[in-house]
């Protein structure tokens, strides 16, 4: 009887380990996808910041009271 109990406990532990291995693989995959998405968002953010800086520089170069060229 004690060996049946040990066998049942061993099967339960192996089952839990298999489940945890599967969950770990899912988490690794999800982490990799998030890292890739973060990388693309950082690049996108960098480009947007460059565009904003350029727009602000262009806006600063034009005087507010400047008349259009046809006047």
ABEGO torsion letter per residue (X at the ends): XAAAAAAAAAAAAAAAAAAAAAAAAAAAAAAAAAAAAAAAAAAAAAAAAAAAAAAAAAAAABBAABBBAAX
